[in-house]
Amino acid sequence: MDDCVSEYLPREKLLNNGAHSLSDVELLAIFLRVGIAGKPVLTLAHDLLKEFGTLRHLMSVECSQMCKIKGLGPAKFVQLQAALEMSKRYLKEVMFEKPLMDSPNAVRDYLHQLLSDEPYEQFWLVHLDNQHRVLNAEVLFKGTIDAAAVYPRVVIDSIIKNKTAAVIFAHNHPSGICEPSHSDIQLTKRLKEILQMIDVRTLDHFVVGHNTVTSFAERGLL
């Protein structure tokens, strides 16, 4: 009975006030659906977040780690990964759906969801047309935990292939800190200068951390 009551309250709150009104514990409780013997679902959700620290850490654990927790197992791991992938695909659809001016945070949100928990550095290129609609988004380079070599020739080849009019660069910092480094700034300036020679505009460069994204354009670094 306690489980039924504990499960009902967050669902009612979501229906009445929207998903944004729920706490992390309440959202997780809805996902879990039921608790275990002697532990209502809200208590189980609270204990899980206490164990892993944040929703982000919980959603990035391996299956073997999750299976060690009483009340969880492969089925819950699969459900969690499916929910995470659906979120990524939803954000990707939003990014491709409208011009950047109509949905300015779409690219940022997609890249953050995609890269915030990657253990190794990746360098991404987002291709846009003359109306700033997204044509393609691809990872061009993969590196180590603190660096990824970027070759301008590969960037240019990709731009020509996609018939790109403007670009957004992005890379993640596996450390979680999204402060641009000196080498990040120098690389961006170099790429921007090279692309100007072939009439391709550089709109931004995002540095993705665990919880935030830094924009070169907003910082005045372009």
PyMOL CGO cylinders between C-alpha atoms (Angstrom):
from pymol import cmd
from pymol.cgo import CYLINDER

trace = [
    CYLINDER, 0.00, 0.00, 0.00, 2.83, 2.40, 0.85, 0.3, 1, 1, 1, 1, 1, 1,
    CYLINDER, 2.83, 2.40, 0.85, 4.33, 1.80, -2.60, 0.3, 1, 1, 1, 1, 1, 1,
    CYLINDER, 4.33, 1.80, -2.60, 1.04, 2.63, -4.31, 0.3, 1, 1, 1, 1, 1, 1,
    CYLINDER, 1.04, 2.63, -4.31, 0.67, 5.88, -2.37, 0.3, 1, 1, 1, 1, 1, 1,
    CYLINDER, 0.67, 5.88, -2.37, 4.33, 6.86, -2.90, 0.3, 1, 1, 1, 1, 1, 1,
    CYLINDER, 4.33, 6.86, -2.90, 4.07, 6.18, -6.61, 0.3, 1, 1, 1, 1, 1, 1,
    CYLINDER, 4.07, 6.18, -6.61, 0.78, 8.03, -7.04, 0.3, 1, 1, 1, 1, 1, 1,
    CYLINDER, 0.78, 8.03, -7.04, 1.84, 11.37, -5.56, 0.3, 1, 1, 1, 1, 1, 1,
    CYLINDER, 1.84, 11.37, -5.56, 4.69, 12.17, -8.00, 0.3, 1, 1, 1, 1, 1, 1,
    CYLINDER, 4.69, 12.17, -8.00, 2.52, 11.08, -10.94, 0.3, 1, 1, 1, 1, 1, 1,
    CYLINDER, 2.52, 11.08, -10.94, -0.33, 13.31, -9.79, 0.3, 1, 1, 1, 1, 1, 1,
    CYLINDER, -0.33, 13.31, -9.79, 2.11, 16.19, -9.35, 0.3, 1, 1, 1, 1, 1, 1,
    CYLINDER, 2.11, 16.19, -9.35, 3.45, 15.67, -12.87, 0.3, 1, 1, 1, 1, 1, 1,
    CYLINDER, 3.45, 15.67, -12.87, -0.03, 15.58, -14.39, 0.3, 1, 1, 1, 1, 1, 1,
    CYLINDER, -0.03, 15.58, -14.39, -1.10, 18.72, -12.54, 0.3, 1, 1, 1, 1, 1, 1,
    CYLINDER, -1.10, 18.72, -12.54, 2.07, 20.80, -12.71, 0.3, 1, 1, 1, 1, 1, 1,
    CYLINDER, 2.07, 20.80, -12.71, 4.29, 19.31, -15.44, 0.3, 1, 1, 1, 1, 1, 1,
    CYLINDER, 4.29, 19.31, -15.44, 7.45, 17.22, -15.27, 0.3, 1, 1, 1, 1, 1, 1,
    CYLINDER, 7.45, 17.22, -15.27, 9.60, 20.28, -14.51, 0.3, 1, 1, 1, 1, 1, 1,
    CYLINDER, 9.60, 20.28, -14.51, 7.92, 20.58, -11.10, 0.3, 1, 1, 1, 1, 1, 1,
    CYLINDER, 7.92, 20.58, -11.10, 9.27, 17.23, -9.89, 0.3, 1, 1, 1, 1, 1, 1,
    CYLINDER, 9.27, 17.23, -9.89, 12.45, 16.72, -7.91, 0.3, 1, 1, 1, 1, 1, 1,
    CYLINDER, 12.45, 16.72, -7.91, 15.11, 14.26, -9.06, 0.3, 1, 1, 1, 1, 1, 1,
    CYLINDER, 15.11, 14.26, -9.06, 13.86, 11.80, -6.45, 0.3, 1, 1, 1, 1, 1, 1,
    CYLINDER, 13.86, 11.80, -6.45, 10.28, 12.07, -7.71, 0.3, 1, 1, 1, 1, 1, 1,
    CYLINDER, 10.28, 12.07, -7.71, 11.28, 11.64, -11.36, 0.3, 1, 1, 1, 1, 1, 1,
    CYLINDER, 11.28, 11.64, -11.36, 13.34, 8.58, -10.49, 0.3, 1, 1, 1, 1, 1, 1,
    CYLINDER, 13.34, 8.58, -10.49, 10.49, 7.15, -8.43, 0.3, 1, 1, 1, 1, 1, 1,
    CYLINDER, 10.49, 7.15, -8.43, 8.15, 7.37, -11.43, 0.3, 1, 1, 1, 1, 1, 1,
    CYLINDER, 8.15, 7.37, -11.43, 10.74, 5.58, -13.54, 0.3, 1, 1, 1, 1, 1, 1,
    CYLINDER, 10.74, 5.58, -13.54, 11.22, 2.82, -10.95, 0.3, 1, 1, 1, 1, 1, 1,
    CYLINDER, 11.22, 2.82, -10.95, 7.43, 2.44, -10.57, 0.3, 1, 1, 1, 1, 1, 1,
    CYLINDER, 7.43, 2.44, -10.57, 7.58, 0.29, -7.38, 0.3, 1, 1, 1, 1, 1, 1,
    CYLINDER, 7.58, 0.29, -7.38, 9.83, -0.13, -4.41, 0.3, 1, 1, 1, 1, 1, 1,
    CYLINDER, 9.83, -0.13, -4.41, 11.07, -3.30, -2.77, 0.3, 1, 1, 1, 1, 1, 1,
    CYLINDER, 11.07, -3.30, -2.77, 10.09, -5.14, 0.41, 0.3, 1, 1, 1, 1, 1, 1,
    CYLINDER, 10.09, -5.14, 0.41, 10.30, -2.71, 3.32, 0.3, 1, 1, 1, 1, 1, 1,
    CYLINDER, 10.30, -2.71, 3.32, 11.30, 0.22, 1.12, 0.3, 1, 1, 1, 1, 1, 1,
    CYLINDER, 11.30, 0.22, 1.12, 8.68, 2.38, -0.68, 0.3, 1, 1, 1, 1, 1, 1,
    CYLINDER, 8.68, 2.38, -0.68, 9.59, 3.60, -4.14, 0.3, 1, 1, 1, 1, 1, 1,
    CYLINDER, 9.59, 3.60, -4.14, 10.35, 7.18, -3.04, 0.3, 1, 1, 1, 1, 1, 1,
    CYLINDER, 10.35, 7.18, -3.04, 12.70, 5.89, -0.36, 0.3, 1, 1, 1, 1, 1, 1,
    CYLINDER, 12.70, 5.89, -0.36, 14.38, 3.60, -2.90, 0.3, 1, 1, 1, 1, 1, 1,
    CYLINDER, 14.38, 3.60, -2.90, 14.80, 6.53, -5.30, 0.3, 1, 1, 1, 1, 1, 1,
    CYLINDER, 14.80, 6.53, -5.30, 16.24, 8.69, -2.52, 0.3, 1, 1, 1, 1, 1, 1,
    CYLINDER, 16.24, 8.69, -2.52, 18.72, 5.98, -1.51, 0.3, 1, 1, 1, 1, 1, 1,
    CYLINDER, 18.72, 5.98, -1.51, 19.82, 5.46, -5.12, 0.3, 1, 1, 1, 1, 1, 1,
    CYLINDER, 19.82, 5.46, -5.12, 20.58, 9.15, -5.61, 0.3, 1, 1, 1, 1, 1, 1,
    CYLINDER, 20.58, 9.15, -5.61, 22.42, 9.19, -2.32, 0.3, 1, 1, 1, 1, 1, 1,
    CYLINDER, 22.42, 9.19, -2.32, 24.47, 6.18, -3.49, 0.3, 1, 1, 1, 1, 1, 1,
    CYLINDER, 24.47, 6.18, -3.49, 25.39, 7.59, -6.91, 0.3, 1, 1, 1, 1, 1, 1,
    CYLINDER, 25.39, 7.59, -6.91, 25.27, 11.31, -6.13, 0.3, 1, 1, 1, 1, 1, 1,
    CYLINDER, 25.27, 11.31, -6.13, 23.30, 12.63, -9.12, 0.3, 1, 1, 1, 1, 1, 1,
    CYLINDER, 23.30, 12.63, -9.12, 20.96, 11.48, -11.88, 0.3, 1, 1, 1, 1, 1, 1,
    CYLINDER, 20.96, 11.48, -11.88, 23.82, 11.95, -14.33, 0.3, 1, 1, 1, 1, 1, 1,
    CYLINDER, 23.82, 11.95, -14.33, 26.05, 9.54, -12.42, 0.3, 1, 1, 1, 1, 1, 1,
    CYLINDER, 26.05, 9.54, -12.42, 23.21, 7.05, -12.03, 0.3, 1, 1, 1, 1, 1, 1,
    CYLINDER, 23.21, 7.05, -12.03, 22.46, 7.09, -15.76, 0.3, 1, 1, 1, 1, 1, 1,
    CYLINDER, 22.46, 7.09, -15.76, 26.11, 6.56, -16.69, 0.3, 1, 1, 1, 1, 1, 1,
    CYLINDER, 26.11, 6.56, -16.69, 26.81, 3.49, -14.52, 0.3, 1, 1, 1, 1, 1, 1,
    CYLINDER, 26.81, 3.49, -14.52, 27.59, 0.11, -16.03, 0.3, 1, 1, 1, 1, 1, 1,
    CYLINDER, 27.59, 0.11, -16.03, 25.07, -2.70, -15.91, 0.3, 1, 1, 1, 1, 1, 1,
    CYLINDER, 25.07, -2.70, -15.91, 27.23, -4.62, -13.43, 0.3, 1, 1, 1, 1, 1, 1,
    CYLINDER, 27.23, -4.62, -13.43, 27.17, -1.67, -11.02, 0.3, 1, 1, 1, 1, 1, 1,
    CYLINDER, 27.17, -1.67, -11.02, 23.43, -1.30, -11.22, 0.3, 1, 1, 1, 1, 1, 1,
    CYLINDER, 23.43, -1.30, -11.22, 22.83, -5.00, -10.68, 0.3, 1, 1, 1, 1, 1, 1,
    CYLINDER, 22.83, -5.00, -10.68, 24.63, -4.79, -7.34, 0.3, 1, 1, 1, 1, 1, 1,
    CYLINDER, 24.63, -4.79, -7.34, 21.84, -2.60, -5.96, 0.3, 1, 1, 1, 1, 1, 1,
    CYLINDER, 21.84, -2.60, -5.96, 18.97, -4.48, -4.36, 0.3, 1, 1, 1, 1, 1, 1,
    CYLINDER, 18.97, -4.48, -4.36, 15.77, -3.94, -6.32, 0.3, 1, 1, 1, 1, 1, 1,
    CYLINDER, 15.77, -3.94, -6.32, 17.53, -3.21, -9.60, 0.3, 1, 1, 1, 1, 1, 1,
    CYLINDER, 17.53, -3.21, -9.60, 18.86, -5.45, -12.35, 0.3, 1, 1, 1, 1, 1, 1,
    CYLINDER, 18.86, -5.45, -12.35, 19.40, -5.80, -16.11, 0.3, 1, 1, 1, 1, 1, 1,
    CYLINDER, 19.40, -5.80, -16.11, 15.78, -4.89, -16.91, 0.3, 1, 1, 1, 1, 1, 1,
    CYLINDER, 15.78, -4.89, -16.91, 16.04, -1.52, -15.12, 0.3, 1, 1, 1, 1, 1, 1,
    CYLINDER, 16.04, -1.52, -15.12, 19.43, -0.88, -16.73, 0.3, 1, 1, 1, 1, 1, 1,
    CYLINDER, 19.43, -0.88, -16.73, 17.96, -1.51, -20.19, 0.3, 1, 1, 1, 1, 1, 1,
    CYLINDER, 17.96, -1.51, -20.19, 15.00, 0.79, -19.44, 0.3, 1, 1, 1, 1, 1, 1,
    CYLINDER, 15.00, 0.79, -19.44, 17.30, 3.55, -18.22, 0.3, 1, 1, 1, 1, 1, 1,
    CYLINDER, 17.30, 3.55, -18.22, 19.55, 3.32, -21.29, 0.3, 1, 1, 1, 1, 1, 1,
    CYLINDER, 19.55, 3.32, -21.29, 16.52, 3.33, -23.58, 0.3, 1, 1, 1, 1, 1, 1,
    CYLINDER, 16.52, 3.33, -23.58, 15.18, 6.47, -21.88, 0.3, 1, 1, 1, 1, 1, 1,
    CYLINDER, 15.18, 6.47, -21.88, 18.58, 8.14, -22.25, 0.3, 1, 1, 1, 1, 1, 1,
    CYLINDER, 18.58, 8.14, -22.25, 18.80, 7.27, -25.94, 0.3, 1, 1, 1, 1, 1, 1,
    CYLINDER, 18.80, 7.27, -25.94, 15.27, 8.52, -26.59, 0.3, 1, 1, 1, 1, 1, 1,
    CYLINDER, 15.27, 8.52, -26.59, 16.24, 11.82, -24.98, 0.3, 1, 1, 1, 1, 1, 1,
    CYLINDER, 16.24, 11.82, -24.98, 19.27, 12.13, -27.28, 0.3, 1, 1, 1, 1, 1, 1,
    CYLINDER, 19.27, 12.13, -27.28, 17.22, 11.34, -30.36, 0.3, 1, 1, 1, 1, 1, 1,
    CYLINDER, 17.22, 11.34, -30.36, 14.52, 13.81, -29.36, 0.3, 1, 1, 1, 1, 1, 1,
    CYLINDER, 14.52, 13.81, -29.36, 17.08, 16.60, -28.97, 0.3, 1, 1, 1, 1, 1, 1,
    CYLINDER, 17.08, 16.60, -28.97, 18.64, 15.67, -32.31, 0.3, 1, 1, 1, 1, 1, 1,
    CYLINDER, 18.64, 15.67, -32.31, 15.25, 15.94, -34.04, 0.3, 1, 1, 1, 1, 1, 1,
    CYLINDER, 15.25, 15.94, -34.04, 14.65, 19.33, -32.44, 0.3, 1, 1, 1, 1, 1, 1,
    CYLINDER, 14.65, 19.33, -32.44, 18.08, 20.49, -33.62, 0.3, 1, 1, 1, 1, 1, 1,
    CYLINDER, 18.08, 20.49, -33.62, 17.37, 19.52, -37.23, 0.3, 1, 1, 1, 1, 1, 1,
    CYLINDER, 17.37, 19.52, -37.23, 13.79, 20.77, -37.23, 0.3, 1, 1, 1, 1, 1, 1,
    CYLINDER, 13.79, 20.77, -37.23, 14.17, 24.55, -37.22, 0.3, 1, 1, 1, 1, 1, 1,
    CYLINDER, 14.17, 24.55, -37.22, 16.75, 27.22, -38.16, 0.3, 1, 1, 1, 1, 1, 1,
    CYLINDER, 16.75, 27.22, -38.16, 19.13, 28.08, -35.35, 0.3, 1, 1, 1, 1, 1, 1,
    CYLINDER, 19.13, 28.08, -35.35, 17.55, 31.54, -34.91, 0.3, 1, 1, 1, 1, 1, 1,
    CYLINDER, 17.55, 31.54, -34.91, 14.21, 29.90, -34.06, 0.3, 1, 1, 1, 1, 1, 1,
    CYLINDER, 14.21, 29.90, -34.06, 15.69, 27.41, -31.63, 0.3, 1, 1, 1, 1, 1, 1,
    CYLINDER, 15.69, 27.41, -31.63, 18.98, 28.90, -30.37, 0.3, 1, 1, 1, 1, 1, 1,
    CYLINDER, 18.98, 28.90, -30.37, 19.63, 26.34, -27.65, 0.3, 1, 1, 1, 1, 1, 1,
    CYLINDER, 19.63, 26.34, -27.65, 18.83, 23.21, -29.68, 0.3, 1, 1, 1, 1, 1, 1,
    CYLINDER, 18.83, 23.21, -29.68, 22.42, 22.53, -30.77, 0.3, 1, 1, 1, 1, 1, 1,
    CYLINDER, 22.42, 22.53, -30.77, 23.79, 23.30, -27.32, 0.3, 1, 1, 1, 1, 1, 1,
    CYLINDER, 23.79, 23.30, -27.32, 21.29, 20.98, -25.61, 0.3, 1, 1, 1, 1, 1, 1,
    CYLINDER, 21.29, 20.98, -25.61, 21.96, 18.15, -28.05, 0.3, 1, 1, 1, 1, 1, 1,
    CYLINDER, 21.96, 18.15, -28.05, 25.74, 18.38, -27.71, 0.3, 1, 1, 1, 1, 1, 1,
    CYLINDER, 25.74, 18.38, -27.71, 25.55, 18.56, -23.94, 0.3, 1, 1, 1, 1, 1, 1,
    CYLINDER, 25.55, 18.56, -23.94, 23.39, 15.45, -23.78, 0.3, 1, 1, 1, 1, 1, 1,
    CYLINDER, 23.39, 15.45, -23.78, 25.72, 13.71, -26.20, 0.3, 1, 1, 1, 1, 1, 1,
    CYLINDER, 25.72, 13.71, -26.20, 29.11, 14.66, -24.78, 0.3, 1, 1, 1, 1, 1, 1,
    CYLINDER, 29.11, 14.66, -24.78, 28.78, 15.53, -21.09, 0.3, 1, 1, 1, 1, 1, 1,
    CYLINDER, 28.78, 15.53, -21.09, 29.60, 12.02, -19.89, 0.3, 1, 1, 1, 1, 1, 1,
    CYLINDER, 29.60, 12.02, -19.89, 32.06, 10.91, -22.56, 0.3, 1, 1, 1, 1, 1, 1,
    CYLINDER, 32.06, 10.91, -22.56, 35.27, 9.61, -20.91, 0.3, 1, 1, 1, 1, 1, 1,
    CYLINDER, 35.27, 9.61, -20.91, 37.48, 10.72, -23.82, 0.3, 1, 1, 1, 1, 1, 1,
    CYLINDER, 37.48, 10.72, -23.82, 37.69, 13.99, -25.69, 0.3, 1, 1, 1, 1, 1, 1,
    CYLINDER, 37.69, 13.99, -25.69, 35.77, 14.28, -28.96, 0.3, 1, 1, 1, 1, 1, 1,
    CYLINDER, 35.77, 14.28, -28.96, 35.75, 17.09, -31.52, 0.3, 1, 1, 1, 1, 1, 1,
    CYLINDER, 35.75, 17.09, -31.52, 32.43, 17.63, -33.30, 0.3, 1, 1, 1, 1, 1, 1,
    CYLINDER, 32.43, 17.63, -33.30, 31.47, 19.67, -36.33, 0.3, 1, 1, 1, 1, 1, 1,
    CYLINDER, 31.47, 19.67, -36.33, 27.89, 20.90, -36.86, 0.3, 1, 1, 1, 1, 1, 1,
    CYLINDER, 27.89, 20.90, -36.86, 27.21, 21.86, -40.50, 0.3, 1, 1, 1, 1, 1, 1,
    CYLINDER, 27.21, 21.86, -40.50, 24.63, 24.55, -41.33, 0.3, 1, 1, 1, 1, 1, 1,
    CYLINDER, 24.63, 24.55, -41.33, 23.22, 25.99, -44.54, 0.3, 1, 1, 1, 1, 1, 1,
    CYLINDER, 23.22, 25.99, -44.54, 22.75, 29.66, -45.44, 0.3, 1, 1, 1, 1, 1, 1,
    CYLINDER, 22.75, 29.66, -45.44, 19.56, 29.84, -43.35, 0.3, 1, 1, 1, 1, 1, 1,
    CYLINDER, 19.56, 29.84, -43.35, 21.44, 28.33, -40.39, 0.3, 1, 1, 1, 1, 1, 1,
    CYLINDER, 21.44, 28.33, -40.39, 19.52, 25.07, -40.57, 0.3, 1, 1, 1, 1, 1, 1,
    CYLINDER, 19.52, 25.07, -40.57, 21.47, 22.05, -39.42, 0.3, 1, 1, 1, 1, 1, 1,
    CYLINDER, 21.47, 22.05, -39.42, 22.63, 19.85, -42.30, 0.3, 1, 1, 1, 1, 1, 1,
    CYLINDER, 22.63, 19.85, -42.30, 24.67, 17.35, -40.35, 0.3, 1, 1, 1, 1, 1, 1,
    CYLINDER, 24.67, 17.35, -40.35, 26.46, 16.84, -37.03, 0.3, 1, 1, 1, 1, 1, 1,
    CYLINDER, 26.46, 16.84, -37.03, 29.44, 14.54, -36.85, 0.3, 1, 1, 1, 1, 1, 1,
    CYLINDER, 29.44, 14.54, -36.85, 32.40, 13.63, -34.70, 0.3, 1, 1, 1, 1, 1, 1,
    CYLINDER, 32.40, 13.63, -34.70, 35.59, 14.29, -36.63, 0.3, 1, 1, 1, 1, 1, 1,
    CYLINDER, 35.59, 14.29, -36.63, 38.24, 13.44, -34.07, 0.3, 1, 1, 1, 1, 1, 1,
    CYLINDER, 38.24, 13.44, -34.07, 38.49, 11.30, -30.95, 0.3, 1, 1, 1, 1, 1, 1,
    CYLINDER, 38.49, 11.30, -30.95, 41.30, 11.55, -28.44, 0.3, 1, 1, 1, 1, 1, 1,
    CYLINDER, 41.30, 11.55, -28.44, 42.40, 10.81, -24.92, 0.3, 1, 1, 1, 1, 1, 1,
    CYLINDER, 42.40, 10.81, -24.92, 41.07, 11.93, -21.55, 0.3, 1, 1, 1, 1, 1, 1,
    CYLINDER, 41.07, 11.93, -21.55, 42.53, 15.41, -22.07, 0.3, 1, 1, 1, 1, 1, 1,
    CYLINDER, 42.53, 15.41, -22.07, 43.16, 16.01, -25.78, 0.3, 1, 1, 1, 1, 1, 1,
    CYLINDER, 43.16, 16.01, -25.78, 42.08, 15.30, -29.34, 0.3, 1, 1, 1, 1, 1, 1,
    CYLINDER, 42.08, 15.30, -29.34, 44.24, 16.17, -32.36, 0.3, 1, 1, 1, 1, 1, 1,
    CYLINDER, 44.24, 16.17, -32.36, 42.36, 18.33, -34.88, 0.3, 1, 1, 1, 1, 1, 1,
    CYLINDER, 42.36, 18.33, -34.88, 43.52, 18.55, -38.49, 0.3, 1, 1, 1, 1, 1, 1,
    CYLINDER, 43.52, 18.55, -38.49, 42.21, 21.52, -40.57, 0.3, 1, 1, 1, 1, 1, 1,
    CYLINDER, 42.21, 21.52, -40.57, 42.41, 19.53, -43.81, 0.3, 1, 1, 1, 1, 1, 1,
    CYLINDER, 42.41, 19.53, -43.81, 39.91, 16.97, -42.46, 0.3, 1, 1, 1, 1, 1, 1,
    CYLINDER, 39.91, 16.97, -42.46, 37.62, 19.80, -41.34, 0.3, 1, 1, 1, 1, 1, 1,
    CYLINDER, 37.62, 19.80, -41.34, 37.72, 21.37, -44.82, 0.3, 1, 1, 1, 1, 1, 1,
    CYLINDER, 37.72, 21.37, -44.82, 37.11, 18.03, -46.55, 0.3, 1, 1, 1, 1, 1, 1,
    CYLINDER, 37.11, 18.03, -46.55, 34.02, 17.49, -44.38, 0.3, 1, 1, 1, 1, 1, 1,
    CYLINDER, 34.02, 17.49, -44.38, 32.73, 21.00, -45.09, 0.3, 1, 1, 1, 1, 1, 1,
    CYLINDER, 32.73, 21.00, -45.09, 33.08, 20.55, -48.84, 0.3, 1, 1, 1, 1, 1, 1,
    CYLINDER, 33.08, 20.55, -48.84, 31.37, 17.16, -48.67, 0.3, 1, 1, 1, 1, 1, 1,
    CYLINDER, 31.37, 17.16, -48.67, 28.40, 18.60, -46.76, 0.3, 1, 1, 1, 1, 1, 1,
    CYLINDER, 28.40, 18.60, -46.76, 28.18, 21.81, -48.83, 0.3, 1, 1, 1, 1, 1, 1,
    CYLINDER, 28.18, 21.81, -48.83, 28.35, 23.78, -45.61, 0.3, 1, 1, 1, 1, 1, 1,
    CYLINDER, 28.35, 23.78, -45.61, 27.75, 27.53, -45.35, 0.3, 1, 1, 1, 1, 1, 1,
    CYLINDER, 27.75, 27.53, -45.35, 28.42, 27.92, -41.62, 0.3, 1, 1, 1, 1, 1, 1,
    CYLINDER, 28.42, 27.92, -41.62, 29.78, 25.77, -38.81, 0.3, 1, 1, 1, 1, 1, 1,
    CYLINDER, 29.78, 25.77, -38.81, 29.65, 25.26, -35.09, 0.3, 1, 1, 1, 1, 1, 1,
    CYLINDER, 29.65, 25.26, -35.09, 32.57, 23.48, -33.43, 0.3, 1, 1, 1, 1, 1, 1,
    CYLINDER, 32.57, 23.48, -33.43, 32.22, 21.53, -30.21, 0.3, 1, 1, 1, 1, 1, 1,
    CYLINDER, 32.22, 21.53, -30.21, 34.37, 19.41, -27.98, 0.3, 1, 1, 1, 1, 1, 1,
    CYLINDER, 34.37, 19.41, -27.98, 34.08, 18.01, -24.48, 0.3, 1, 1, 1, 1, 1, 1,
    CYLINDER, 34.08, 18.01, -24.48, 36.36, 18.22, -21.46, 0.3, 1, 1, 1, 1, 1, 1,
    CYLINDER, 36.36, 18.22, -21.46, 36.19, 14.83, -19.70, 0.3, 1, 1, 1, 1, 1, 1,
    CYLINDER, 36.19, 14.83, -19.70, 37.40, 16.57, -16.55, 0.3, 1, 1, 1, 1, 1, 1,
    CYLINDER, 37.40, 16.57, -16.55, 33.95, 18.15, -16.40, 0.3, 1, 1, 1, 1, 1, 1,
    CYLINDER, 33.95, 18.15, -16.40, 35.31, 21.70, -16.42, 0.3, 1, 1, 1, 1, 1, 1,
    CYLINDER, 35.31, 21.70, -16.42, 34.17, 23.60, -19.50, 0.3, 1, 1, 1, 1, 1, 1,
    CYLINDER, 34.17, 23.60, -19.50, 36.60, 26.52, -19.32, 0.3, 1, 1, 1, 1, 1, 1,
    CYLINDER, 36.60, 26.52, -19.32, 38.27, 26.98, -22.75, 0.3, 1, 1, 1, 1, 1, 1,
    CYLINDER, 38.27, 26.98, -22.75, 42.01, 26.37, -22.69, 0.3, 1, 1, 1, 1, 1, 1,
    CYLINDER, 42.01, 26.37, -22.69, 44.60, 28.51, -24.46, 0.3, 1, 1, 1, 1, 1, 1,
    CYLINDER, 44.60, 28.51, -24.46, 45.01, 25.80, -27.10, 0.3, 1, 1, 1, 1, 1, 1,
    CYLINDER, 45.01, 25.80, -27.10, 41.20, 25.70, -27.58, 0.3, 1, 1, 1, 1, 1, 1,
    CYLINDER, 41.20, 25.70, -27.58, 41.19, 29.43, -28.29, 0.3, 1, 1, 1, 1, 1, 1,
    CYLINDER, 41.19, 29.43, -28.29, 44.16, 29.29, -30.65, 0.3, 1, 1, 1, 1, 1, 1,
    CYLINDER, 44.16, 29.29, -30.65, 42.73, 26.33, -32.56, 0.3, 1, 1, 1, 1, 1, 1,
    CYLINDER, 42.73, 26.33, -32.56, 39.38, 28.09, -32.99, 0.3, 1, 1, 1, 1, 1, 1,
    CYLINDER, 39.38, 28.09, -32.99, 41.04, 31.24, -34.32, 0.3, 1, 1, 1, 1, 1, 1,
    CYLINDER, 41.04, 31.24, -34.32, 43.10, 29.21, -36.75, 0.3, 1, 1, 1, 1, 1, 1,
    CYLINDER, 43.10, 29.21, -36.75, 40.11, 27.25, -38.03, 0.3, 1, 1, 1, 1, 1, 1,
    CYLINDER, 40.11, 27.25, -38.03, 38.02, 30.41, -38.36, 0.3, 1, 1, 1, 1, 1, 1,
    CYLINDER, 38.02, 30.41, -38.36, 40.73, 32.12, -40.43, 0.3, 1, 1, 1, 1, 1, 1,
    CYLINDER, 40.73, 32.12, -40.43, 41.09, 29.09, -42.71, 0.3, 1, 1, 1, 1, 1, 1,
    CYLINDER, 41.09, 29.09, -42.71, 37.33, 28.79, -43.23, 0.3, 1, 1, 1, 1, 1, 1,
    CYLINDER, 37.33, 28.79, -43.23, 36.99, 32.49, -44.03, 0.3, 1, 1, 1, 1, 1, 1,
    CYLINDER, 36.99, 32.49, -44.03, 39.17, 31.82, -47.06, 0.3, 1, 1, 1, 1, 1, 1,
    CYLINDER, 39.17, 31.82, -47.06, 36.48, 29.50, -48.46, 0.3, 1, 1, 1, 1, 1, 1,
    CYLINDER, 36.48, 29.50, -48.46, 33.55, 31.73, -47.37, 0.3, 1, 1, 1, 1, 1, 1,
    CYLINDER, 33.55, 31.73, -47.37, 32.38, 29.51, -44.51, 0.3, 1, 1, 1, 1, 1, 1,
    CYLINDER, 32.38, 29.51, -44.51, 31.28, 31.30, -41.34, 0.3, 1, 1, 1, 1, 1, 1,
    CYLINDER, 31.28, 31.30, -41.34, 32.20, 30.11, -37.86, 0.3, 1, 1, 1, 1, 1, 1,
    CYLINDER, 32.20, 30.11, -37.86, 29.19, 30.75, -35.63, 0.3, 1, 1, 1, 1, 1, 1,
    CYLINDER, 29.19, 30.75, -35.63, 30.38, 29.28, -32.34, 0.3, 1, 1, 1, 1, 1, 1,
    CYLINDER, 30.38, 29.28, -32.34, 32.53, 26.77, -30.52, 0.3, 1, 1, 1, 1, 1, 1,
    CYLINDER, 32.53, 26.77, -30.52, 31.00, 24.95, -27.55, 0.3, 1, 1, 1, 1, 1, 1,
    CYLINDER, 31.00, 24.95, -27.55, 33.07, 23.43, -24.78, 0.3, 1, 1, 1, 1, 1, 1,
    CYLINDER, 33.07, 23.43, -24.78, 30.99, 20.80, -23.01, 0.3, 1, 1, 1, 1, 1, 1,
    CYLINDER, 30.99, 20.80, -23.01, 31.48, 19.99, -19.33, 0.3, 1, 1, 1, 1, 1, 1,
    CYLINDER, 31.48, 19.99, -19.33, 29.50, 17.76, -17.00, 0.3, 1, 1, 1, 1, 1, 1,
    CYLINDER, 29.50, 17.76, -17.00, 26.88, 20.31, -16.03, 0.3, 1, 1, 1, 1, 1, 1,
    CYLINDER, 26.88, 20.31, -16.03, 27.35, 23.31, -18.32, 0.3, 1, 1, 1, 1, 1, 1,
    CYLINDER, 27.35, 23.31, -18.32, 28.37, 24.37, -21.82, 0.3, 1, 1, 1, 1, 1, 1,
    CYLINDER, 28.37, 24.37, -21.82, 30.63, 27.33, -22.57, 0.3, 1, 1, 1, 1, 1, 1,
    CYLINDER, 30.63, 27.33, -22.57, 30.02, 29.32, -25.76, 0.3, 1, 1, 1, 1, 1, 1,
    CYLINDER, 30.02, 29.32, -25.76, 32.95, 31.08, -27.44, 0.3, 1, 1, 1, 1, 1, 1,
    CYLINDER, 32.95, 31.08, -27.44, 30.51, 33.51, -29.08, 0.3, 1, 1, 1, 1, 1, 1,
    CYLINDER, 30.51, 33.51, -29.08, 28.98, 34.48, -25.74, 0.3, 1, 1, 1, 1, 1, 1,
    CYLINDER, 28.98, 34.48, -25.74, 32.45, 34.92, -24.25, 0.3, 1, 1, 1, 1, 1, 1,
    CYLINDER, 32.45, 34.92, -24.25, 33.60, 37.13, -27.14, 0.3, 1, 1, 1, 1, 1, 1,
    CYLINDER, 33.60, 37.13, -27.14, 36.28, 34.61, -28.09, 0.3, 1, 1, 1, 1, 1, 1,
    CYLINDER, 36.28, 34.61, -28.09, 35.45, 34.33, -31.80, 0.3, 1, 1, 1, 1, 1, 1,
]
cmd.load_cgo(trace, "trace")
